[in-house]
């Protein structure tokens, strides 16, 4: 039985990859510091805003005052109406 190969034995169909000359080492100090700084900046930018919280409190207080004023005006108007 005879077999036929698609390419002659000494021929390679793809180029050889050069050996990896760069050694993979640990991450340097500067890179680690840059990563920590980046994470800290992202966390800082996503913090809740204190000014918004103060504005919300002021807004709620103003709404409560407006509600009390409307209720007081309604009671005053009901007191001035003649009885049925």
Buried (B, 14 or more C-beta within 10 A) or exposed (E): EEEEEEEEEEEEEEEEEEEEEEEEEEEEEEEEEEEEEEEEEEEEEEEEEEEEEEEEEEEEEEEEEEEEEEEEEEEEEEEEEEEE
